Amino acid sequence: MHEWALADGILHTALEFASKHGGKKIKRIRVVLGELQDVEEEIVKFALEEMKRGTAADDAVIEFKEEEAIFRCRNCGYEWKLKDVSHKLDKDIREDIHFVPEVVHAFLECPNCGSRDFEVVQGRGVYIEEIEIE
């Protein structure tokens, strides 16, 4: 259900953008899916295909791009990727992070110094990177 709500937000944002910029049709929408969100791309794509029917985005090509999750320790400056430490996360923890990415600090620590004081550099959230209109 989360993916359908995301698709609805993406479509409404694209339609509003086209309307504000005098676009009659939306040709393409590029959506970035942050790895930390763990969003099911196929479900979002299916939902968008269903929702865009009869709108200015009816013929739009929907493109997805995954953005790798990268973290930086505020204590020692070390940077690492989610895939470097994902073996430490069980399915339930990944589900918690999917819905509330801020809890990642409770489950991960810097692989270099052990600090839990780190920032998410990229890979959090879902956003529209580009909308092409005509």
Backbone as numpy.savetxt, mean C-alpha at the origin, in Angstrom:
# Nx Ny Nz CAx CAy CAz Cx Cy Cz
-12.62 -7.87 3.02 -13.44 -6.67 3.02 -12.58 -5.41 3.02
-11.44 -5.46 3.69 -10.51 -4.34 3.76 -10.10 -3.90 2.35
-9.85 -4.87 1.48 -9.42 -4.56 0.11 -10.51 -3.85 -0.68
-11.77 -4.21 -0.44 -12.88 -3.55 -1.15 -12.97 -2.09 -0.72
-12.76 -1.80 0.55 -12.78 -0.42 1.04 -11.62 0.37 0.42
-10.46 -0.26 0.30 -9.32 0.41 -0.34 -9.64 0.71 -1.80
-10.22 -0.26 -2.50 -10.57 -0.06 -3.91 -11.56 1.09 -4.05
-12.52 1.16 -3.17 -13.51 2.24 -3.20 -12.82 3.59 -3.03
-11.90 3.69 -2.10 -11.17 4.94 -1.87 -10.30 5.32 -3.06
-9.65 4.33 -3.66 -8.81 4.58 -4.83 -9.65 5.13 -5.98
-10.77 4.47 -6.25 -11.62 4.90 -7.36 -12.18 6.30 -7.13
-12.70 6.55 -5.92 -13.25 7.88 -5.64 -12.19 8.97 -5.76
-11.00 8.70 -5.30 -9.91 9.67 -5.40 -9.57 9.94 -6.87
-9.49 8.90 -7.68 -9.17 9.07 -9.10 -10.27 9.83 -9.82
-11.52 9.52 -9.53 -12.64 10.22 -10.18 -12.67 11.69 -9.79
-12.40 11.97 -8.52 -12.36 13.36 -8.05 -11.22 14.12 -8.72
-10.07 13.47 -8.83 -8.91 14.08 -9.50 -9.27 14.43 -10.95
-9.86 13.48 -11.66 -10.22 13.70 -13.07 -11.21 14.85 -13.18
-12.17 14.90 -12.32 -13.18 15.95 -12.35 -12.57 17.32 -12.10
-11.68 17.42 -11.11 -11.04 18.70 -10.78 -10.11 19.20 -11.88
-9.58 18.27 -12.69 -8.61 18.65 -13.72 -9.21 18.58 -15.12
-10.53 18.56 -15.22 -11.21 18.61 -16.51 -11.10 17.36 -17.34
-10.77 16.25 -16.72 -10.65 14.99 -17.46 -12.01 14.35 -17.70
-12.22 13.94 -18.93 -13.48 13.25 -19.28 -13.37 11.76 -19.01
-12.15 11.24 -19.19 -11.91 9.81 -18.99 -10.61 9.60 -18.23
-10.58 8.56 -17.46 -9.35 8.14 -16.81 -8.77 7.01 -17.65
-7.52 7.19 -18.09 -6.89 6.18 -18.93 -6.11 5.15 -18.11
-5.49 5.62 -17.02 -4.64 4.72 -16.24 -4.55 5.20 -14.80
-4.51 4.23 -13.90 -4.30 4.51 -12.48 -3.19 3.58 -12.00
-2.13 4.15 -11.43 -1.05 3.34 -10.86 -1.14 3.44 -9.34
-1.27 2.29 -8.73 -1.44 2.20 -7.28 -0.23 1.52 -6.66
0.29 2.10 -5.60 1.41 1.52 -4.87 0.87 0.83 -3.62
1.26 -0.43 -3.46 0.85 -1.21 -2.29 2.07 -1.43 -1.42
2.06 -0.82 -0.25 3.17 -1.00 0.69 3.18 -2.42 1.22
4.36 -3.02 1.22 4.51 -4.41 1.67 4.01 -4.60 3.10
4.19 -3.61 3.94 3.79 -3.72 5.33 2.28 -3.88 5.48
1.52 -3.34 4.54 0.06 -3.45 4.57 -0.42 -4.86 4.24
0.38 -5.62 3.48 0.03 -6.98 3.11 -1.35 -7.06 2.45
-1.59 -6.19 1.48 -2.87 -6.12 0.78 -2.89 -7.14 -0.35
-4.02 -7.81 -0.52 -4.20 -8.78 -1.60 -4.48 -8.04 -2.90
-3.46 -7.93 -3.74 -3.57 -7.18 -4.99 -4.72 -7.67 -5.86
-4.88 -8.97 -5.98 -5.92 -9.52 -6.86 -7.32 -9.12 -6.40
-7.54 -9.04 -5.11 -8.85 -8.65 -4.60 -9.10 -7.17 -4.89
-8.09 -6.33 -4.68 -8.24 -4.89 -4.97 -8.49 -4.69 -6.47
-7.76 -5.41 -7.29 -7.92 -5.29 -8.74 -9.34 -5.71 -9.16
-9.81 -6.84 -8.64 -11.15 -7.31 -8.96 -12.19 -6.28 -8.52
-12.05 -5.78 -7.31 -12.99 -4.79 -6.79 -13.00 -3.53 -7.66
-11.82 -3.05 -8.05 -11.75 -1.86 -8.90 -12.41 -2.11 -10.25
-12.17 -3.27 -10.83 -12.78 -3.61 -12.12 -14.31 -3.59 -12.01
-14.83 -4.08 -10.92 -16.29 -4.08 -10.71 -16.82 -2.68 -10.47
-16.14 -1.92 -9.63 -16.62 -0.60 -9.23 -16.51 0.46 -10.32
-15.55 0.32 -11.23 -15.31 1.36 -12.23 -16.29 1.33 -13.39
-17.07 0.27 -13.49 -18.04 0.15 -14.58 -19.02 1.32 -14.57
-19.19 1.92 -15.75 -20.14 3.02 -15.88 -19.63 4.35 -15.38
-18.33 4.42 -15.04 -17.75 5.67 -14.56 -16.74 6.18 -15.59
-16.16 7.31 -15.33 -15.12 7.87 -16.20 -13.88 6.98 -16.22
-13.80 6.03 -15.32 -12.66 5.11 -15.26 -12.98 3.75 -15.89
-14.12 3.67 -16.56 -14.58 2.39 -17.11 -13.51 1.66 -17.92
-12.77 2.37 -18.76 -11.75 1.75 -19.61 -10.33 1.91 -19.06
-10.20 2.40 -17.85 -8.88 2.66 -17.28 -8.10 1.36 -17.04
-6.81 1.44 -17.31 -5.90 0.35 -16.99 -5.45 0.57 -15.55
-5.58 -0.46 -14.73 -5.16 -0.37 -13.34 -3.83 -1.09 -13.20
-2.82 -0.36 -12.74 -1.49 -0.95 -12.54 -1.17 -0.94 -11.05
-0.49 -1.98 -10.60 -0.06 -2.06 -9.21 1.45 -2.19 -9.13
1.98 -1.61 -8.09 3.41 -1.66 -7.84 3.58 -1.92 -6.35
4.35 -2.94 -6.00 4.60 -3.20 -4.58 5.82 -2.40 -4.13
5.68 -1.78 -2.98 6.78 -1.01 -2.40 7.32 -1.80 -1.21
8.56 -2.20 -1.33 9.22 -2.99 -0.31 9.30 -2.23 1.02
9.08 -2.94 2.11 9.18 -2.31 3.44 10.64 -2.22 3.87
11.05 -0.99 4.20 12.42 -0.74 4.67 12.35 0.05 5.97
13.19 -0.34 6.92 13.22 0.29 8.24 14.61 0.87 8.49
14.66 1.92 9.33 15.94 2.52 9.73 15.93 2.71 11.24
16.97 2.19 11.88 17.11 2.30 13.32 17.49 3.73 13.70
16.79 4.29 14.66 17.11 5.64 15.13 18.29 5.62 16.10
18.60 4.45 16.61 19.70 4.32 17.57 21.05 4.20 16.85
21.16 3.31 15.87 22.45 3.07 15.23 22.49 3.40 13.74
21.33 3.72 13.15 21.29 4.09 11.74 21.21 2.93 10.77
21.20 1.70 11.26 21.16 0.53 10.40 19.83 0.47 9.64
19.87 0.08 8.37 18.66 -0.10 7.56 18.50 -1.58 7.22
17.25 -2.04 7.26 16.95 -3.41 6.88 15.58 -3.50 6.24
15.33 -4.64 5.60 14.08 -4.87 4.89 13.24 -5.88 5.66
11.93 -5.79 5.46 11.02 -6.72 6.11 11.37 -8.16 5.77
11.72 -8.41 4.51 12.03 -9.78 4.11 13.26 -10.33 4.84
14.12 -9.43 5.36 15.30 -9.87 6.11 14.94 -10.45 7.47
13.78 -10.07 8.00 13.40 -10.50 9.35 12.01 -11.16 9.39
11.39 -11.35 8.24 10.02 -11.87 8.22 9.90 -13.28 8.78
10.98 -14.03 8.80 10.96 -15.37 9.37 10.62 -15.35 10.87
10.75 -14.19 11.50 10.44 -14.05 12.92 8.95 -13.79 13.17
8.19 -13.55 12.10 6.78 -13.18 12.24 5.87 -14.34 11.87
5.00 -14.74 12.81 4.04 -15.78 12.44 2.82 -15.15 11.78
1.92 -15.99 11.31 0.76 -15.52 10.54 -0.09 -14.52 11.32
-0.33 -14.76 12.59 -1.16 -13.86 13.40 -0.52 -12.48 13.54
0.79 -12.45 13.70 1.49 -11.17 13.83 1.43 -10.40 12.52
1.63 -11.09 11.39 1.52 -10.42 10.09 0.13 -9.83 9.90
-0.89 -10.54 10.37 -2.27 -10.04 10.27 -2.44 -8.78 11.13
-1.88 -8.78 12.32 -1.95 -7.58 13.18 -1.30 -6.39 12.50
-0.13 -6.61 11.90 0.60 -5.53 11.23 -0.19 -5.04 10.01
-0.84 -5.95 9.31 -1.66 -5.61 8.13 -2.71 -4.56 8.48
-3.38 -4.73 9.62 -4.45 -3.81 9.99 -3.96 -2.57 10.72
-2.89 -2.71 11.51 -2.35 -1.58 12.26 -0.82 -1.62 12.14
-0.28 -1.05 11.04 1.16 -1.13 10.81 2.02 -0.55 11.93
1.46 0.35 12.72 2.24 0.94 13.80 2.67 -0.09 14.85
2.00 -1.25 14.92 2.37 -2.26 15.91 3.65 -3.00 15.53
4.20 -2.73 14.35 5.43 -3.40 13.92 6.54 -3.22 14.96
6.52 -2.11 15.67 7.54 -1.85 16.70 7.46 -2.82 17.87
6.30 -3.40 18.08 6.14 -4.36 19.17 6.72 -5.73 18.79
6.88 -5.98 17.50 7.28 -7.31 17.06 8.66 -7.38 16.43
9.21 -6.25 16.03 10.53 -6.24 15.40 11.50 -5.39 16.21
12.77 -5.69 16.02 13.83 -4.87 16.60 14.96 -4.78 15.59
15.78 -3.80 15.75 16.92 -3.62 14.84 17.80 -4.87 14.88
18.05 -5.48 13.74 18.91 -6.67 13.72 20.36 -6.37 14.11
20.75 -5.09 14.07 22.12 -4.71 14.39 22.33 -4.46 15.88
21.42 -3.68 16.50 21.65 -3.30 17.90 20.53 -3.73 18.86
19.41 -4.24 18.30 18.33 -4.72 19.16 17.33 -3.66 19.58
17.51 -2.43 19.14 16.60 -1.34 19.52 15.25 -1.49 18.82
14.20 -1.10 19.51 12.86 -1.05 18.90 12.52 0.37 18.45
13.48 1.26 18.57 13.29 2.65 18.14 13.77 2.77 16.69
12.84 2.50 15.76 13.16 2.58 14.34 12.00 3.23 13.60
12.30 3.69 12.39 11.26 4.30 11.56 11.01 3.44 10.34
9.79 3.54 9.83 9.44 2.88 8.57 9.80 3.87 7.47
10.82 3.56 6.70 11.31 4.46 5.65 10.39 4.40 4.43
9.96 3.19 4.08 9.03 3.03 2.96 8.32 1.69 3.11
7.25 1.54 2.35 6.53 0.28 2.35 5.32 0.23 3.25
4.92 1.40 3.74 3.73 1.48 4.58 2.64 2.18 3.78
1.45 1.68 3.84 0.33 2.34 3.22 0.03 1.92 1.79
-1.04 2.48 1.29 -1.49 2.28 -0.08 -1.76 3.68 -0.62
-1.22 3.97 -1.81 -1.45 5.30 -2.36 -1.43 5.27 -3.89
-2.04 6.29 -4.47 -2.05 6.42 -5.92 -0.79 7.18 -6.31
0.01 6.57 -7.17 1.24 7.19 -7.62 1.00 8.05 -8.87
0.05 7.62 -9.71 -0.18 8.35 -10.96 -1.59 8.09 -11.48
-2.19 9.14 -12.01 -3.49 9.04 -12.68 -3.33 9.72 -14.04
-3.65 9.00 -15.09 -3.57 9.57 -16.44 -4.99 9.78 -16.94
-5.27 11.04 -17.34 -6.62 11.39 -17.81 -6.55 11.94 -19.22
-7.71 11.98 -19.84 -7.80 12.64 -21.16 -9.04 13.51 -21.19
